[in-house]
């Protein structure tokens, strides 16, 4: 559906390219979660995919007709118009008519919970409500590929869950989705593939299960110091630990080993301030891949 080959782009006067040698393939029914710190090149990539800029090197090849639906970071509506007027205007621009127009309008209003705000001027909406209007306008466009660029920033928790449900439904309908957010739990929820973009280059491109379906690990922290005897216990159990400022991270342990460690902890005068056992979250993996820095 979408193919990028050796795509590069530089802004005038910039010390380094915003994108450099990016290769990606995205198929129908696939949601790709795009990770990267500020300045990694995510928004530049989205602007190229949306046709707002053209790659200076390489090519982007679409195997579909029409442009992608873009839900950008910045406001993409007319502030002096009401919510209803904005949606009607963009429905006209998207050339929606008849049954399709009614159905898409209803879906967008429900997904973004805008039904009670139809007569409100866009510039008078709260920040979260403006984000929801942005979302609705982007979703209103009939497209086979949707680009979500920090689409839920400032949206309250309940409305955010409804928006994420809508995003998760799009691949089931055969659409391709590229989703970027600093809320990593969102990407963990909706994406099947994880791509890490760093300094304009793709550093990682893996199926989410390859990243997150690992052996459980144990994270322990204490208010002051690690209790004596823990190191000897781990050596006896054949376990190694990564030191932390006030604790340890123990990887690749089974339930029997965990039971012995818990029995040891129960005998200590000072209990741990943090005990977490399980598979790493996407946020933990992201921090590890980026050297502990967002």
C-alpha positions in Angstrom: 0.0 0.0 0.0 2.8 2.4 0.9 6.5 2.1 0.1 9.4 4.5 1.1 12.8 3.9 -0.3 15.9 5.9 0.8 13.8 8.9 1.7 15.8 12.0 2.9 14.9 15.6 3.6 16.8 18.6 5.0 15.6 22.0 6.0 17.5 25.0 4.8 20.4 25.9 7.2 19.9 22.8 9.3 23.1 21.1 10.6 21.8 17.6 9.8 19.0 16.1 7.7 15.5 15.8 9.3 15.2 12.5 7.6 18.0 10.3 6.2 17.7 7.1 4.2 14.3 6.1 5.5 13.0 2.8 4.2 9.5 1.6 5.2 6.8 -0.7 3.8 3.2 -0.4 5.2 0.4 -2.7 4.2 -3.4 -2.6 4.3 -4.8 -3.5 7.7 -1.6 -2.6 9.5 -1.1 0.0 12.3 2.5 1.2 12.7 3.5 3.0 15.9 6.1 5.6 15.3 8.4 6.3 18.3 11.0 9.1 18.6 11.9 12.0 20.8 11.2 15.6 19.8 13.2 16.4 16.6 13.5 12.8 15.6 11.8 13.5 12.3 8.3 12.1 12.9 6.4 15.2 11.9 8.6 15.8 8.8 7.9 12.2 7.8 4.1 12.8 8.1 4.3 16.0 6.1 6.1 14.1 3.3 3.5 11.3 3.4 0.7 13.9 3.3 2.2 15.6 0.3 2.9 18.8 2.1 6.6 18.4 1.2 8.4 16.4 -1.3 11.5 14.1 -0.5 14.7 15.6 -1.7 16.2 12.1 -2.1 14.5 8.8 -2.6 10.8 8.2 -3.4 7.4 7.5 -1.8 5.2 5.1 -3.8 1.5 4.8 -3.1 -0.4 1.8 -4.4 -3.8 3.5 -3.8 -5.7 6.4 -5.2 -6.3 9.6 -3.2 -4.4 11.2 -0.4 -4.1 10.0 3.2 -6.2 11.3 6.0 -4.0 13.6 8.2 -4.7 14.4 11.9 -1.9 16.9 12.6 -0.5 18.3 15.8 -1.5 21.9 14.9 -5.1 23.1 14.6 -6.5 22.4 11.2 -9.9 24.1 11.3 -11.5 27.5 11.1 -11.7 29.2 14.5 -14.6 31.6 13.6 -16.8 28.7 12.3 -18.8 26.5 14.6 -18.1 22.8 15.0 -21.0 22.0 12.6 -19.8 24.5 10.0 -16.3 23.2 10.1 -17.4 19.6 9.6 -19.8 20.7 6.8 -17.1 22.7 5.1 -14.6 19.8 5.2 -17.3 17.4 4.0 -17.7 19.6 1.0 -14.0 19.7 0.4 -13.8 15.9 0.6 -16.8 15.8 -1.9 -18.9 13.7 0.5 -22.5 13.4 -0.5 -25.7 11.5 0.3 -25.5 8.4 2.5 -21.7 8.4 2.7 -21.7 12.0 4.0 -24.3 11.3 6.7 -22.6 8.1 7.9 -19.1 9.6 8.0 -20.5 12.7 9.8 -22.2 10.6 12.4 -19.2 8.4 12.9 -16.9 11.4 13.5 -19.3 13.1 15.9 -19.6 9.9 17.9 -15.9 9.1 17.9 -14.9 12.7 19.0 -18.0 13.2 21.3 -18.8 16.5 19.6 -22.6 16.1 19.5 -23.3 18.7 22.2 -20.8 21.2 20.8 -22.1 21.5 17.2 -23.1 25.1 17.6 -20.0 26.2 19.5 -17.4 28.3 17.8 -14.1 26.4 17.3 -12.0 29.2 18.8 -14.1 29.0 22.1 -13.5 25.3 22.7 -11.2 24.0 25.3 -7.8 22.6 24.2 -9.0 19.0 24.5 -12.2 19.8 22.6 -10.2 21.5 19.8 -8.1 18.3 19.5 -11.3 16.3 19.2 -12.5 18.5 16.4 -9.1 18.1 14.7 -9.5 14.4 15.0 -13.0 14.4 13.6 -12.0 16.5 10.6 -9.2 14.2 9.7 -11.3 11.1 10.2 -14.0 12.6 8.1 -11.9 12.2 5.0 -12.4 8.9 3.1 -8.9 7.4 2.9 -7.1 4.1 2.9 -4.2 5.5 5.0 -4.5 7.6 8.1 -1.7 9.6 9.8 -2.2 10.5 13.5 0.4 12.9 14.8 0.0 13.4 18.5 -3.7 13.3 18.0 -4.8 13.0 21.7 -2.6 15.6 23.5 -4.7 17.4 26.0 -7.7 15.2 25.6 -9.3 13.9 28.8 -9.0 10.2 29.7 -12.6 9.2 28.8 -12.6 10.9 25.4 -9.1 9.6 24.7 -10.3 6.0 25.1 -13.0 6.6 22.6 -10.6 8.1 20.1 -8.2 5.1 20.6 -11.1 2.7 20.0 -11.7 4.4 16.7 -8.1 4.2 15.7 -7.9 0.5 16.6 -11.0 -0.1 14.3 -9.4 1.4 11.2 -7.0 -1.5 10.4 -9.9 -4.0 10.8 -11.6 -2.1 8.0 -8.5 -2.6 5.8 -6.9 0.8 6.3 -3.3 1.4 7.0 -2.5 3.6 10.1 0.6 5.5 11.1 0.3 6.6 14.7 2.8 8.7 16.7 2.4 9.8 20.3 4.4 10.5 23.4 1.8 8.5 25.3 3.5 5.2 24.8 0.7 3.2 26.3 -1.4 4.4 23.3 1.0 3.0 20.8 1.3 -0.2 22.8 -2.5 -0.5 22.6 -3.2 0.3 18.9 0.0 -0.7 16.9 1.0 -4.0 15.5 4.5 -2.7 14.5 6.9 -0.5 16.3 9.3 1.8 14.4 11.9 3.8 16.3 13.0 7.0 14.5 16.1 8.7 15.9 17.9 11.6 14.4 16.0 11.1 11.1 16.9 7.4 10.7 15.0 4.2 11.4 16.8 2.5 14.2 14.3 -0.3 14.8 11.4 -1.8 12.9 9.8 -4.9 14.6 6.5 -6.5 15.2 5.2 -5.5 18.7 5.1 -9.1 19.9 8.8 -9.4 19.1 9.5 -6.5 21.5 7.0 -7.2 24.3 6.6 -11.0 24.5 9.7 -11.6 26.5 10.7 -13.4 29.7 9.4 -11.6 32.8 11.9 -9.6 34.9 11.9 -8.3 38.5 12.5 -4.7 39.4 13.3 -3.9 43.1 14.1 -0.6 44.8 14.6 0.4 48.4 14.3 3.8 50.2 18.0 3.6 51.2 20.2 0.7 50.3 20.0 -2.8 48.9 19.8 -5.3 51.8 22.9 -7.4 52.4 22.6 -11.0 51.4 20.7 -10.3 48.2 23.8 -10.6 46.0 24.7 -14.0 47.5 21.1 -15.2 47.1 21.0 -14.2 43.4 24.4 -16.0 42.9 23.0 -19.2 44.5 20.0 -19.0 42.2 22.2 -18.5 39.1 20.7 -15.0 38.5 22.4 -11.8 37.4 21.2 -8.3 38.3 21.6 -4.9 36.7 22.4 -2.4 39.5 20.2 0.7 40.0 20.9 3.7 42.3 18.7 2.2 45.0 17.9 -1.3 43.7 18.4 -3.9 41.1 16.7 -5.2 37.9 16.7 -9.0 37.6 16.0 -10.5 34.2 15.0 -13.9 33.1 13.8 -15.5 36.3 11.1 -18.1 36.8 8.4 -18.4 39.4 10.4 -20.7 41.7 13.3 -18.2 41.7 10.8 -15.4 42.3 9.4 -17.3 45.3 12.8 -17.6 46.9 13.5 -13.9 46.4 10.1 -13.0 48.0 10.9 -15.2 51.0 14.2 -13.4 51.4 12.4 -10.0 51.2 9.9 -11.1 53.8 12.7 -11.5 56.4 14.2 -8.0 55.9 13.6 -5.2 58.3 13.0 -2.7 55.5 10.7 -3.8 52.7 11.3 -2.6 49.1 9.7 0.6 48.1 9.1 -0.8 44.6 8.5 -4.4 43.5 7.4 -5.0 39.9 7.4 -8.4 38.2 6.3 -9.0 34.6 7.2 -8.2 31.0 8.6 -4.8 30.2 6.3 -2.1 29.0 6.9 -0.3 25.8 8.0 2.8 27.8 10.6 0.8 29.6 11.9 -0.7 26.3 11.9 2.8 24.6 14.0 4.3 27.4 16.4 1.3 27.2 16.7 1.7 23.4 17.3 5.5 23.8 19.9 5.1 26.5 17.5 6.2 29.3 16.6 9.5 27.8 13.3 10.7 26.3 
